[in-house]
Every structure is written in structure tokens, then in C-alpha cells.
């Protein structure tokens, strides 16, 4: 047996989680306090087996916990039953409301059916009255239709006699109308023929007028053209004479230029020969310079200076000669010679201070300059040849122009002859136009006479037409009267048919009313059966709700009694402890 534990140590019992019987949420101090409150003596309890007591207390506590657990389950079940009760109560109230609505709808439908029944009864009474009034009106209308039929027959007989008279008159009028139409057709033929002839005459007059105006315009235009062409021919002749004179002057200038060019070419050839001789002399001098080298440089320079002075004098003489002729091209050549001589003079002056190599380079440069001058001279010769060719072309063009002018003169002479012939033709045409005008005037007089005759015929036809129109109006009035009588008879027949149709319609509506009344009776029976079924369902729901309430009340009472019993047992056990 385990030793008792004092409350002062405060150590709790070691109870495993799996052993629910020994499990307690209270500590030792609380247990000792409760025992003291109950009346147990601490010393006497200490002498007992404290562990067994605590185990028993734990067992009791676990039972209390079990009872509380059952109480919680019972409370949950109670809540579920309460919610179910509320649902059943709500469904019962909804069913009751639905039943009330159905009852109200049923009552309203019954009231409507009664109202409809009353209205249908009233409608049936009204229909009966209408049928009686319609039958009375039918009798009256039949009597009236008989009277109108007799009157219509009389009127029809009168109308037929009038129509026959009108037809006879119409036949006579048609015969007269045909005769008038024949006369009118004949008159229209005469009139169309006269109008056609008049149009032809007017067209011929217009054509003649157009031809004369066109001929006059052509004559005026041709006269103006001839005058202008004569003026242009005179101007062209003057121009041709001036051009011919210019050509002669140009030919003389060309001859002078050719002579001048020939002289200049001879001079250029001479200058070329001199240049070639100077080239050869320069080459000889170069060879001498190469042989003598530095010893003969001074002597060669002196000789060259002398030669240059001589050349300069020669060029000055040539310049004086060429300046008298005033040639631009030779002046350019002389200017080039002067520049070349100046350069050569400067080069020779520089050669005195330079070595042999520089002298050779200068000679090469001079050679190139001479070659360039040769090329320039050749280009100038080509330009002179081209100018000669251009002058030849211009002379050919001038000869061609002279030929064209001769041809144009011949053409103008032919035109003058054709204009004279055209003037003679125009005079003949004028005579013909005058004859045609006289013929047209005669035709106009004949047309005027035929038009007067046609006017008389037209007046006769108009009188016949007026008579025919009056006859047509009378026949139309008679036909309108006949149509009115027919329309009145048709209206009476249509009214009779409408009354018969109205009677049939009322019979059909009466049959429909009877069928609807039967349907209303059937519907009333169905509504009564439906109301009885709803009452039965309502009573069944009430019974079910009452049973549910009784069962819930019994369950509640049993749970309360069980709870009270459990509490009493617990208190009794505690007292025993």
C-alpha cells in the first residue's frame, strides 16, 4: 500500500493520458479543501489509503465528465430537434399560407365565375332581345326589299327602254362620227402633206441661206487669204533678195578668208620649218655642249644670246607685218611666240647659273612646248576646215530656199486661177437660188389655200364632235342610273346575307356559352375537391406536428429526469465519500 502524501508537498498524481478513469483536472490542494468542506478529518484520512481515495475521487470525476459529455450530446440533439421543429413549423405555416392563398384564389375564381355567369346570363338576355329585334328588322327589311324590288323592276324597265333609245342615238352618232373621222383623216392627210411640203420648202430655204452664207464666208476668207499670201509673197521676195545679197557678201568674205587662211597657213608652215631648224640647231648645240662640257658653256651661252636676239628681231619684224593685217589668230600665235621667247630668254639667263643637268631639262621642256604648239596649230587648221564646210552647207540651203520660193510662186498663181473659177461658180449658184426662191413662194401660196380649206373642214368636224359628246353624256347618265339600281338590289341582298350570318353567329355564341357554363361547373367541382384535399392535408400536418411536439416533450422530460437522477447519484456518492 502506498504511503500517503501530505497536501503541503503540492505534487499532483501521475495519471496517464490513456487511463480516462484516473484522469482529473483538480490538484491535490483543491481535493483537500473539498474534503475539509465536506467534513472529513485530515488525520483520519491520512491514516487511510490516500491513493485509493484519490483514485476513487478521480473515478467519480471521470463519471461526472462522462455525464457532462452525455449532457452536451443531449443538448446538441435538443438543438437539432428544435431546428427540425422550427423547420416543420415553418413548412406548416407555409402550407397554411399556401392553403389560405389557394382558398382566397378559389373564392376569387368562384366570385369571378359567378360574375361571369351573371354577365353571360345578361348577355344571353341581350342576345335574345337582339335576335328578336333582328328578326323584326328582317321582316321589315323583307317587306321593304319586296317594295324596292317592285320599284326597281319598274325603274329597270324604264331604264332599259331609255338605254335602247340611247343605243339607237349612239349608233346614229357613231355613224356621224365615222363620217366625221373620215373627213378629219382626209383633212389631216391634206394638212400633213401641206406641212411636209412647207417643211421641205423651209428646209430648202434654210439650206440655200446656209449655202449662200457659207459661200460668202468662203469667198471672203479666200480673198483675205489671197491678200495675205500676196503680202507674204512680197515680204518673202524681199527677204530672199536680202538673203541672196547676204549670201553674195558671205561668199566674198569666204573667199577673202580662204585667201587669208592660205597665206596664214603658208606663214605657219614657214614658222614650223624655222622651228624645226631651231630644234635641230638646239639639238646640235646640245651635242656640242655634251662634247665640250664645261669649257664651252660660256661661249655657247653667248652664241645663244646672239641667236635669241636675232630671233627676237625676226619675231618683232613678223609682229609688225601681222599687226597691219589685224588678224586675231596670228596675234595669238605671236603672243605665244613672245611668251615662249621670254621664257627661253629667262631660261638661258638661268642656265648661266645652273649646271648641265638643268640645261638638259630645260631643253626637254622646250621640246614639249613646241609639240604642244604643233598640236594647237593642227586644231586651228581643223577649225578652219569645219568653217569652210559650214559655209558650203549654208550656200546649199540658200539654193534650196530659192527653189521653194519658185514653187510657192507657181502654187499662188494656180490659186488665183482657182479663185476666179470659184467666183464664176458662185454667180451661177446665186442665179439658181433666186429661181428656187420664186418656186418656194408659189408653193407657199398653194399651201395657204389648202390650209384655209382644211380649217373649214375642221370646223365641220368639231360641230359633229360636240353633238357626239352630248349623246355620250346622255348614254352615260342612263348607264349610271342602271348601275345605281343594280347596286341597291345588291345592297338589299347583302344585308339579307349579313342578317343570316348574324343569326348563325348568335347561335354559335349560344352554343359556346352553354359549353363554357358546363366547363365552369366542372371547374367548380374540381375546386371543391381540391379544397377538401387541402383541408385533409392540413389536418394531417397538424397531427404530425402534434406528434412531433409530444415526442420532443417526452424526450425532454426523460433527459431532464436522467440528468436529475445522475446529479442525485453524484451528490449521494459525494456524501458517502
Secondary structure as a PSIPRED ss2 file (coil, helix, strand):
# PSIPRED VFORMAT (PSIPRED V4.0)

   1 X C   1.000  0.000  0.000
   2 X C   1.000  0.000  0.000
   3 X C   1.000  0.000  0.000
   4 X C   1.000  0.000  0.000
   5 X C   1.000  0.000  0.000
   6 X C   1.000  0.000  0.000
   7 X H   0.000  1.000  0.000
   8 X H   0.000  1.000  0.000
   9 X H   0.000  1.000  0.000
  10 X C   1.000  0.000  0.000
  11 X C   1.000  0.000  0.000
  12 X C   1.000  0.000  0.000
  13 X C   1.000  0.000  0.000
  14 X C   1.000  0.000  0.000
  15 X C   1.000  0.000  0.000
  16 X C   1.000  0.000  0.000
  17 X C   1.000  0.000  0.000
  18 X C   1.000  0.000  0.000
  19 X C   1.000  0.000  0.000
  20 X C   1.000  0.000  0.000
  21 X C   1.000  0.000  0.000
  22 X C   1.000  0.000  0.000
  23 X C   1.000  0.000  0.000
  24 X C   1.000  0.000  0.000
  25 X C   1.000  0.000  0.000
  26 X C   1.000  0.000  0.000
  27 X C   1.000  0.000  0.000
  28 X H   0.000  1.000  0.000
  29 X H   0.000  1.000  0.000
  30 X H   0.000  1.000  0.000
  31 X H   0.000  1.000  0.000
  32 X H   0.000  1.000  0.000
  33 X H   0.000  1.000  0.000
  34 X H   0.000  1.000  0.000
  35 X H   0.000  1.000  0.000
  36 X H   0.000  1.000  0.000
  37 X H   0.000  1.000  0.000
  38 X H   0.000  1.000  0.000
  39 X C   1.000  0.000  0.000
  40 X C   1.000  0.000  0.000
  41 X C   1.000  0.000  0.000
  42 X H   0.000  1.000  0.000
  43 X H   0.000  1.000  0.000
  44 X H   0.000  1.000  0.000
  45 X H   0.000  1.000  0.000
  46 X H   0.000  1.000  0.000
  47 X H   0.000  1.000  0.000
  48 X C   1.000  0.000  0.000
  49 X C   1.000  0.000  0.000
  50 X H   0.000  1.000  0.000
  51 X H   0.000  1.000  0.000
  52 X H   0.000  1.000  0.000
  53 X H   0.000  1.000  0.000
  54 X H   0.000  1.000  0.000
  55 X H   0.000  1.000  0.000
  56 X H   0.000  1.000  0.000
  57 X H   0.000  1.000  0.000
  58 X H   0.000  1.000  0.000
  59 X H   0.000  1.000  0.000
  60 X H   0.000  1.000  0.000
  61 X H   0.000  1.000  0.000
  62 X H   0.000  1.000  0.000
  63 X H   0.000  1.000  0.000
  64 X H   0.000  1.000  0.000
  65 X H   0.000  1.000  0.000
  66 X H   0.000  1.000  0.000
  67 X H   0.000  1.000  0.000
  68 X H   0.000  1.000  0.000
  69 X H   0.000  1.000  0.000
  70 X H   0.000  1.000  0.000
  71 X H   0.000  1.000  0.000
  72 X H   0.000  1.000  0.000
  73 X H   0.000  1.000  0.000
  74 X H   0.000  1.000  0.000
  75 X H   0.000  1.000  0.000
  76 X H   0.000  1.000  0.000
  77 X H   0.000  1.000  0.000
  78 X H   0.000  1.000  0.000
  79 X H   0.000  1.000  0.000
  80 X H   0.000  1.000  0.000
  81 X H   0.000  1.000  0.000
  82 X H   0.000  1.000  0.000
  83 X H   0.000  1.000  0.000
  84 X H   0.000  1.000  0.000
  85 X H   0.000  1.000  0.000
  86 X H   0.000  1.000  0.000
  87 X H   0.000  1.000  0.000
  88 X H   0.000  1.000  0.000
  89 X H   0.000  1.000  0.000
  90 X H   0.000  1.000  0.000
  91 X H   0.000  1.000  0.000
  92 X H   0.000  1.000  0.000
  93 X H   0.000  1.000  0.000
  94 X H   0.000  1.000  0.000
  95 X H   0.000  1.000  0.000
  96 X H   0.000  1.000  0.000
  97 X H   0.000  1.000  0.000
  98 X H   0.000  1.000  0.000
  99 X H   0.000  1.000  0.000
 100 X H   0.000  1.000  0.000
 101 X H   0.000  1.000  0.000
 102 X H   0.000  1.000  0.000
 103 X H   0.000  1.000  0.000
 104 X H   0.000  1.000  0.000
 105 X H   0.000  1.000  0.000
 106 X H   0.000  1.000  0.000
 107 X H   0.000  1.000  0.000
 108 X H   0.000  1.000  0.000
 109 X H   0.000  1.000  0.000
 110 X H   0.000  1.000  0.000
 111 X H   0.000  1.000  0.000
 112 X H   0.000  1.000  0.000
 113 X H   0.000  1.000  0.000
 114 X H   0.000  1.000  0.000
 115 X H   0.000  1.000  0.000
 116 X H   0.000  1.000  0.000
 117 X H   0.000  1.000  0.000
 118 X H   0.000  1.000  0.000
 119 X H   0.000  1.000  0.000
 120 X H   0.000  1.000  0.000
 121 X H   0.000  1.000  0.000
 122 X H   0.000  1.000  0.000
 123 X H   0.000  1.000  0.000
 124 X H   0.000  1.000  0.000
 125 X H   0.000  1.000  0.000
 126 X H   0.000  1.000  0.000
 127 X H   0.000  1.000  0.000
 128 X H   0.000  1.000  0.000
 129 X H   0.000  1.000  0.000
 130 X H   0.000  1.000  0.000
 131 X H   0.000  1.000  0.000
 132 X H   0.000  1.000  0.000
 133 X H   0.000  1.000  0.000
 134 X H   0.000  1.000  0.000
 135 X H   0.000  1.000  0.000
 136 X H   0.000  1.000  0.000
 137 X H   0.000  1.000  0.000
 138 X H   0.000  1.000  0.000
 139 X H   0.000  1.000  0.000
 140 X H   0.000  1.000  0.000
 141 X H   0.000  1.000  0.000
 142 X H   0.000  1.000  0.000
 143 X H   0.000  1.000  0.000
 144 X H   0.000  1.000  0.000
 145 X H   0.000  1.000  0.000
 146 X H   0.000  1.000  0.000
 147 X H   0.000  1.000  0.000
 148 X H   0.000  1.000  0.000
 149 X H   0.000  1.000  0.000
 150 X H   0.000  1.000  0.000
 151 X H   0.000  1.000  0.000
 152 X H   0.000  1.000  0.000
 153 X H   0.000  1.000  0.000
 154 X H   0.000  1.000  0.000
 155 X H   0.000  1.000  0.000
 156 X H   0.000  1.000  0.000
 157 X H   0.000  1.000  0.000
 158 X H   0.000  1.000  0.000
 159 X H   0.000  1.000  0.000
 160 X H   0.000  1.000  0.000
 161 X H   0.000  1.000  0.000
 162 X H   0.000  1.000  0.000
 163 X H   0.000  1.000  0.000
 164 X H   0.000  1.000  0.000
 165 X H   0.000  1.000  0.000
 166 X H   0.000  1.000  0.000
 167 X H   0.000  1.000  0.000
 168 X H   0.000  1.000  0.000
 169 X H   0.000  1.000  0.000
 170 X H   0.000  1.000  0.000
 171 X H   0.000  1.000  0.000
 172 X H   0.000  1.000  0.000
 173 X H   0.000  1.000  0.000
 174 X H   0.000  1.000  0.000
 175 X H   0.000  1.000  0.000
 176 X H   0.000  1.000  0.000
 177 X H   0.000  1.000  0.000
 178 X H   0.000  1.000  0.000
 179 X H   0.000  1.000  0.000
 180 X H   0.000  1.000  0.000
 181 X H   0.000  1.000  0.000
 182 X H   0.000  1.000  0.000
 183 X H   0.000  1.000  0.000
 184 X H   0.000  1.000  0.000
 185 X H   0.000  1.000  0.000
 186 X H   0.000  1.000  0.000
 187 X H   0.000  1.000  0.000
 188 X H   0.000  1.000  0.000
 189 X H   0.000  1.000  0.000
 190 X H   0.000  1.000  0.000
 191 X H   0.000  1.000  0.000
 192 X H   0.000  1.000  0.000
 193 X H   0.000  1.000  0.000
 194 X H   0.000  1.000  0.000
 195 X H   0.000  1.000  0.000
 196 X H   0.000  1.000  0.000
 197 X H   0.000  1.000  0.000
 198 X H   0.000  1.000  0.000
 199 X H   0.000  1.000  0.000
 200 X H   0.000  1.000  0.000
 201 X H   0.000  1.000  0.000
 202 X H   0.000  1.000  0.000
 203 X H   0.000  1.000  0.000
 204 X H   0.000  1.000  0.000
 205 X H   0.000  1.000  0.000
 206 X H   0.000  1.000  0.000
 207 X H   0.000  1.000  0.000
 208 X H   0.000  1.000  0.000
 209 X H   0.000  1.000  0.000
 210 X H   0.000  1.000  0.000
 211 X H   0.000  1.000  0.000
 212 X H   0.000  1.000  0.000
 213 X H   0.000  1.000  0.000
 214 X H   0.000  1.000  0.000
 215 X H   0.000  1.000  0.000
 216 X H   0.000  1.000  0.000
 217 X H   0.000  1.000  0.000
 218 X H   0.000  1.000  0.000
 219 X H   0.000  1.000  0.000
 220 X H   0.000  1.000  0.000
 221 X H   0.000  1.000  0.000
 222 X H   0.000  1.000  0.000
 223 X H   0.000  1.000  0.000
 224 X H   0.000  1.000  0.000
 225 X H   0.000  1.000  0.000
 226 X H   0.000  1.000  0.000
 227 X H   0.000  1.000  0.000
 228 X H   0.000  1.000  0.000
 229 X H   0.000  1.000  0.000
 230 X H   0.000  1.000  0.000
 231 X H   0.000  1.000  0.000
 232 X H   0.000  1.000  0.000
 233 X H   0.000  1.000  0.000
 234 X H   0.000  1.000  0.000
 235 X H   0.000  1.000  0.000
 236 X H   0.000  1.000  0.000
 237 X H   0.000  1.000  0.000
 238 X H   0.000  1.000  0.000
 239 X H   0.000  1.000  0.000
 240 X H   0.000  1.000  0.000
 241 X H   0.000  1.000  0.000
 242 X H   0.000  1.000  0.000
 243 X H   0.000  1.000  0.000
 244 X H   0.000  1.000  0.000
 245 X H   0.000  1.000  0.000
 246 X H   0.000  1.000  0.000
 247 X H   0.000  1.000  0.000
 248 X H   0.000  1.000  0.000
 249 X H   0.000  1.000  0.000
 250 X H   0.000  1.000  0.000
 251 X H   0.000  1.000  0.000
 252 X H   0.000  1.000  0.000
 253 X H   0.000  1.000  0.000
 254 X H   0.000  1.000  0.000
 255 X H   0.000  1.000  0.000
 256 X H   0.000  1.000  0.000
 257 X H   0.000  1.000  0.000
 258 X H   0.000  1.000  0.000
 259 X H   0.000  1.000  0.000
 260 X H   0.000  1.000  0.000
 261 X H   0.000  1.000  0.000
 262 X H   0.000  1.000  0.000
 263 X H   0.000  1.000  0.000
 264 X H   0.000  1.000  0.000
 265 X H   0.000  1.000  0.000
 266 X H   0.000  1.000  0.000
 267 X H   0.000  1.000  0.000
 268 X H   0.000  1.000  0.000
 269 X H   0.000  1.000  0.000
 270 X H   0.000  1.000  0.000
 271 X H   0.000  1.000  0.000
 272 X H   0.000  1.000  0.000
 273 X H   0.000  1.000  0.000
 274 X H   0.000  1.000  0.000
 275 X H   0.000  1.000  0.000
 276 X H   0.000  1.000  0.000
 277 X H   0.000  1.000  0.000
 278 X H   0.000  1.000  0.000
 279 X H   0.000  1.000  0.000
 280 X H   0.000  1.000  0.000
 281 X H   0.000  1.000  0.000
 282 X H   0.000  1.000  0.000
 283 X H   0.000  1.000  0.000
 284 X H   0.000  1.000  0.000
 285 X H   0.000  1.000  0.000
 286 X H   0.000  1.000  0.000
 287 X H   0.000  1.000  0.000
 288 X H   0.000  1.000  0.000
 289 X H   0.000  1.000  0.000
 290 X H   0.000  1.000  0.000
 291 X H   0.000  1.000  0.000
 292 X H   0.000  1.000  0.000
 293 X C   1.000  0.000  0.000
 294 X C   1.000  0.000  0.000
 295 X C   1.000  0.000  0.000
 296 X C   1.000  0.000  0.000
 297 X H   0.000  1.000  0.000
 298 X H   0.000  1.000  0.000
 299 X H   0.000  1.000  0.000
 300 X H   0.000  1.000  0.000
 301 X H   0.000  1.000  0.000
 302 X H   0.000  1.000  0.000
 303 X H   0.000  1.000  0.000
 304 X H   0.000  1.000  0.000
 305 X H   0.000  1.000  0.000
 306 X H   0.000  1.000  0.000
 307 X H   0.000  1.000  0.000
 308 X H   0.000  1.000  0.000
 309 X H   0.000  1.000  0.000
 310 X H   0.000  1.000  0.000
 311 X H   0.000  1.000  0.000
 312 X H   0.000  1.000  0.000
 313 X H   0.000  1.000  0.000
 314 X H   0.000  1.000  0.000
 315 X H   0.000  1.000  0.000
 316 X H   0.000  1.000  0.000
 317 X H   0.000  1.000  0.000
 318 X H   0.000  1.000  0.000
 319 X H   0.000  1.000  0.000
 320 X H   0.000  1.000  0.000
 321 X H   0.000  1.000  0.000
 322 X H   0.000  1.000  0.000
 323 X H   0.000  1.000  0.000
 324 X H   0.000  1.000  0.000
 325 X H   0.000  1.000  0.000
 326 X C   1.000  0.000  0.000
 327 X C   1.000  0.000  0.000
 328 X H   0.000  1.000  0.000
 329 X H   0.000  1.000  0.000
 330 X H   0.000  1.000  0.000
 331 X H   0.000  1.000  0.000
 332 X H   0.000  1.000  0.000
 333 X H   0.000  1.000  0.000
 334 X H   0.000  1.000  0.000
 335 X H   0.000  1.000  0.000
 336 X H   0.000  1.000  0.000
 337 X H   0.000  1.000  0.000
 338 X H   0.000  1.000  0.000
 339 X H   0.000  1.000  0.000
 340 X H   0.000  1.000  0.000
 341 X H   0.000  1.000  0.000
 342 X H   0.000  1.000  0.000
 343 X H   0.000  1.000  0.000
 344 X H   0.000  1.000  0.000
 345 X H   0.000  1.000  0.000
 346 X H   0.000  1.000  0.000
 347 X H   0.000  1.000  0.000
 348 X H   0.000  1.000  0.000
 349 X H   0.000  1.000  0.000
 350 X H   0.000  1.000  0.000
 351 X H   0.000  1.000  0.000
 352 X C   1.000  0.000  0.000
 353 X C   1.000  0.000  0.000
 354 X C   1.000  0.000  0.000
 355 X C   1.000  0.000  0.000
 356 X H   0.000  1.000  0.000
 357 X H   0.000  1.000  0.000
 358 X H   0.000  1.000  0.000
 359 X H   0.000  1.000  0.000
 360 X H   0.000  1.000  0.000
 361 X H   0.000  1.000  0.000
 362 X H   0.000  1.000  0.000
 363 X H   0.000  1.000  0.000
 364 X H   0.000  1.000  0.000
 365 X H   0.000  1.000  0.000
 366 X H   0.000  1.000  0.000
 367 X H   0.000  1.000  0.000
 368 X H   0.000  1.000  0.000
 369 X H   0.000  1.000  0.000
 370 X H   0.000  1.000  0.000
 371 X H   0.000  1.000  0.000
 372 X H   0.000  1.000  0.000
 373 X H   0.000  1.000  0.000
 374 X H   0.000  1.000  0.000
 375 X H   0.000  1.000  0.000
 376 X H   0.000  1.000  0.000
 377 X H   0.000  1.000  0.000
 378 X H   0.000  1.000  0.000
 379 X H   0.000  1.000  0.000
 380 X H   0.000  1.000  0.000
 381 X H   0.000  1.000  0.000
 382 X H   0.000  1.000  0.000
 383 X H   0.000  1.000  0.000
 384 X H   0.000  1.000  0.000
 385 X H   0.000  1.000  0.000
 386 X H   0.000  1.000  0.000
 387 X H   0.000  1.000  0.000
 388 X H   0.000  1.000  0.000
 389 X H   0.000  1.000  0.000
 390 X H   0.000  1.000  0.000
 391 X H   0.000  1.000  0.000
 392 X H   0.000  1.000  0.000
 393 X H   0.000  1.000  0.000
 394 X H   0.000  1.000  0.000
 395 X H   0.000  1.000  0.000
 396 X H   0.000  1.000  0.000
 397 X H   0.000  1.000  0.000
 398 X H   0.000  1.000  0.000
 399 X H   0.000  1.000  0.000
 400 X H   0.000  1.000  0.000
 401 X H   0.000  1.000  0.000
 402 X H   0.000  1.000  0.000
 403 X H   0.000  1.000  0.000
 404 X H   0.000  1.000  0.000
 405 X H   0.000  1.000  0.000
 406 X H   0.000  1.000  0.000
 407 X H   0.000  1.000  0.000
 408 X H   0.000  1.000  0.000
 409 X H   0.000  1.000  0.000
 410 X H   0.000  1.000  0.000
 411 X H   0.000  1.000  0.000
 412 X H   0.000  1.000  0.000
 413 X H   0.000  1.000  0.000
 414 X H   0.000  1.000  0.000
 415 X H   0.000  1.000  0.000
 416 X H   0.000  1.000  0.000
 417 X H   0.000  1.000  0.000
 418 X H   0.000  1.000  0.000
 419 X H   0.000  1.000  0.000
 420 X H   0.000  1.000  0.000
 421 X H   0.000  1.000  0.000
 422 X H   0.000  1.000  0.000
 423 X H   0.000  1.000  0.000
 424 X H   0.000  1.000  0.000
 425 X H   0.000  1.000  0.000
 426 X H   0.000  1.000  0.000
 427 X H   0.000  1.000  0.000
 428 X H   0.000  1.000  0.000
 429 X H   0.000  1.000  0.000
 430 X H   0.000  1.000  0.000
 431 X H   0.000  1.000  0.000
 432 X H   0.000  1.000  0.000
 433 X H   0.000  1.000  0.000
 434 X H   0.000  1.000  0.000
 435 X H   0.000  1.000  0.000
 436 X H   0.000  1.000  0.000
 437 X H   0.000  1.000  0.000
 438 X H   0.000  1.000  0.000
 439 X H   0.000  1.000  0.000
 440 X H   0.000  1.000  0.000
 441 X H   0.000  1.000  0.000
 442 X H   0.000  1.000  0.000
 443 X H   0.000  1.000  0.000
 444 X H   0.000  1.000  0.000
 445 X H   0.000  1.000  0.000
 446 X H   0.000  1.000  0.000
 447 X H   0.000  1.000  0.000
 448 X H   0.000  1.000  0.000
 449 X H   0.000  1.000  0.000
 450 X H   0.000  1.000  0.000
 451 X H   0.000  1.000  0.000
 452 X H   0.000  1.000  0.000
 453 X H   0.000  1.000  0.000
 454 X H   0.000  1.000  0.000
 455 X H   0.000  1.000  0.000
 456 X H   0.000  1.000  0.000
 457 X H   0.000  1.000  0.000
 458 X H   0.000  1.000  0.000
 459 X H   0.000  1.000  0.000
 460 X H   0.000  1.000  0.000
 461 X H   0.000  1.000  0.000
 462 X H   0.000  1.000  0.000
 463 X H   0.000  1.000  0.000
 464 X H   0.000  1.000  0.000
 465 X H   0.000  1.000  0.000
 466 X H   0.000  1.000  0.000
 467 X H   0.000  1.000  0.000
 468 X H   0.000  1.000  0.000
 469 X H   0.000  1.000  0.000
 470 X H   0.000  1.000  0.000
 471 X H   0.000  1.000  0.000
 472 X H   0.000  1.000  0.000
 473 X H   0.000  1.000  0.000
 474 X H   0.000  1.000  0.000
 475 X H   0.000  1.000  0.000
 476 X H   0.000  1.000  0.000
 477 X H   0.000  1.000  0.000
 478 X H   0.000  1.000  0.000
 479 X H   0.000  1.000  0.000
 480 X H   0.000  1.000  0.000
 481 X H   0.000  1.000  0.000
 482 X H   0.000  1.000  0.000
 483 X H   0.000  1.000  0.000
 484 X H   0.000  1.000  0.000
 485 X H   0.000  1.000  0.000
 486 X H   0.000  1.000  0.000
 487 X H   0.000  1.000  0.000
 488 X H   0.000  1.000  0.000
 489 X H   0.000  1.000  0.000
 490 X H   0.000  1.000  0.000
 491 X H   0.000  1.000  0.000
 492 X H   0.000  1.000  0.000
 493 X H   0.000  1.000  0.000
 494 X H   0.000  1.000  0.000
 495 X H   0.000  1.000  0.000
 496 X H   0.000  1.000  0.000
 497 X H   0.000  1.000  0.000
 498 X H   0.000  1.000  0.000
 499 X H   0.000  1.000  0.000
 500 X H   0.000  1.000  0.000
 501 X H   0.000  1.000  0.000
 502 X H   0.000  1.000  0.000
 503 X H   0.000  1.000  0.000
 504 X H   0.000  1.000  0.000
 505 X H   0.000  1.000  0.000
 506 X H   0.000  1.000  0.000
 507 X H   0.000  1.000  0.000
 508 X H   0.000  1.000  0.000
 509 X H   0.000  1.000  0.000
 510 X H   0.000  1.000  0.000
 511 X H   0.000  1.000  0.000
 512 X H   0.000  1.000  0.000
 513 X H   0.000  1.000  0.000
 514 X H   0.000  1.000  0.000
 515 X H   0.000  1.000  0.000
 516 X H   0.000  1.000  0.000
 517 X H   0.000  1.000  0.000
 518 X H   0.000  1.000  0.000
 519 X H   0.000  1.000  0.000
 520 X H   0.000  1.000  0.000
 521 X H   0.000  1.000  0.000
 522 X H   0.000  1.000  0.000
 523 X H   0.000  1.000  0.000
 524 X H   0.000  1.000  0.000
 525 X H   0.000  1.000  0.000
 526 X H   0.000  1.000  0.000
 527 X H   0.000  1.000  0.000
 528 X H   0.000  1.000  0.000
 529 X H   0.000  1.000  0.000
 530 X H   0.000  1.000  0.000
 531 X H   0.000  1.000  0.000
 532 X H   0.000  1.000  0.000
 533 X H   0.000  1.000  0.000
 534 X H   0.000  1.000  0.000
 535 X H   0.000  1.000  0.000
 536 X H   0.000  1.000  0.000
 537 X H   0.000  1.000  0.000
 538 X H   0.000  1.000  0.000
 539 X H   0.000  1.000  0.000
 540 X H   0.000  1.000  0.000
 541 X H   0.000  1.000  0.000
 542 X H   0.000  1.000  0.000
 543 X H   0.000  1.000  0.000
 544 X H   0.000  1.000  0.000
 545 X H   0.000  1.000  0.000
 546 X H   0.000  1.000  0.000
 547 X H   0.000  1.000  0.000
 548 X H   0.000  1.000  0.000
 549 X H   0.000  1.000  0.000
 550 X H   0.000  1.000  0.000
 551 X H   0.000  1.000  0.000
 552 X H   0.000  1.000  0.000
 553 X H   0.000  1.000  0.000
 554 X H   0.000  1.000  0.000
 555 X H   0.000  1.000  0.000
 556 X H   0.000  1.000  0.000
 557 X H   0.000  1.000  0.000
 558 X H   0.000  1.000  0.000
 559 X H   0.000  1.000  0.000
 560 X H   0.000  1.000  0.000
 561 X H   0.000  1.000  0.000
 562 X H   0.000  1.000  0.000
 563 X H   0.000  1.000  0.000
 564 X H   0.000  1.000  0.000
 565 X H   0.000  1.000  0.000
 566 X H   0.000  1.000  0.000
 567 X H   0.000  1.000  0.000
 568 X H   0.000  1.000  0.000
 569 X H   0.000  1.000  0.000
 570 X H   0.000  1.000  0.000
 571 X H   0.000  1.000  0.000
 572 X H   0.000  1.000  0.000
 573 X H   0.000  1.000  0.000
 574 X H   0.000  1.000  0.000
 575 X H   0.000  1.000  0.000
 576 X H   0.000  1.000  0.000
 577 X C   1.000  0.000  0.000
